[in-house]
Amino acid sequence: MVDKLRFDDEVVIVTGAGSGLGRAYALELAARGAKLVVNDLGGSTDGKGSDASAASRVVAEIEAGGGEAVASFDSVATPAGGKAIVDAAIDKWGRLDALISNAGILRDRSYAKLDLDEARSVVDVHFWGGGFYVAQPAFAAMKESGRGGRILLTTSASGLLGNFGQASYGAAKMGLVGLMRTLRIEGEKAGIKVNALAPIAGTRLTGAPVDDDAPKGPGKVAPIAVALAHAQCPTNGEIYMAGAGWYSRVMIGVTEGWVSPDATAETILANWDKVSDASTYSEPRSAGDISTIMRSITG
Ligand code: NAI
């Protein structure tokens, strides 16, 4: 059994915490004693406009429950906004223990009809915003503190596996996985653990918002986000998927493959089944592991 996970005296930033999944994460963390920076720009699902009431409402909910929170209305999609979000934690409480980088928008369009400005705005929020403008100053603050910390990046099944009309969104979401794998290595010594979560829940972003505690509600994802944000969680550099009470890990595997020092395009195609066969595979944890695997297979 694991004792109740508490966050007393810890400071956590949740971006995009004004609605949906981020709100559910923030409320659950606050109920467990965390002090929260509730960040939300408060725009529409396609990223237009802004409304300070989104973050303020969640701060009021937390305070009504006896918790402590500050609102941040900055956009994650600019370097200054990202820094301001991290500064809000440091200025108010002098520390940062965890970041859940969750803010997001959607501007779906098929690839052939892609509008580059639209695509860029999606990448700006999810990839540059979530992965760099907020996460980089957060990572630096955690490193400087000497206490380490937890960063949870938000990926998506659309990025991990693909989805029609979501080229920019999917690319940004999978890009975060690449970032996470490097931060796992760079943060390890400093005690910073970075993971990625692909949530599945009915929210305004999916066009079917439901209550937190509905069978497919954000409340069914919040427990794993909370676990991954807690100092007791030993995991670093992994991808999880969660929705409707289902919690699982997503892997990147390498098949044992087929070895032929004299291969040609033709012989490779003739042995395509062996190259692709996933009945035996390994799960490398870094680019360095590939050399070890290659040596063990090719001799
Ligand atoms: P949501 O629309 O309810 O919440 C996203 C929040 O982010 C909104 O409150 C919005 O105002 C805020 N936001 C958007 N742009 C921002 C910016 N530039 N700066 C600060 N805040 C900003 O949507 P939901 O579903 O809760 O999404 C949360 C995250 O989960 C997103 O990253 C999304 O891509 C991801 N996700 C959600 C899935 C789902 O099934 N709901 C599936 C896969 C991924």
Residues whose N, C-alpha, C, O or C-beta is under 5 A from the ligand:
A	BS01	NAI	G16 G18 S19 G20 L21 G22 N39 D40 L41 G42 G43 D74 S75 V76 A77 N102 A103 G104 I105 V125 T154 T155 S156 A157 P199 I200 A201 T203 R204 L205 T206
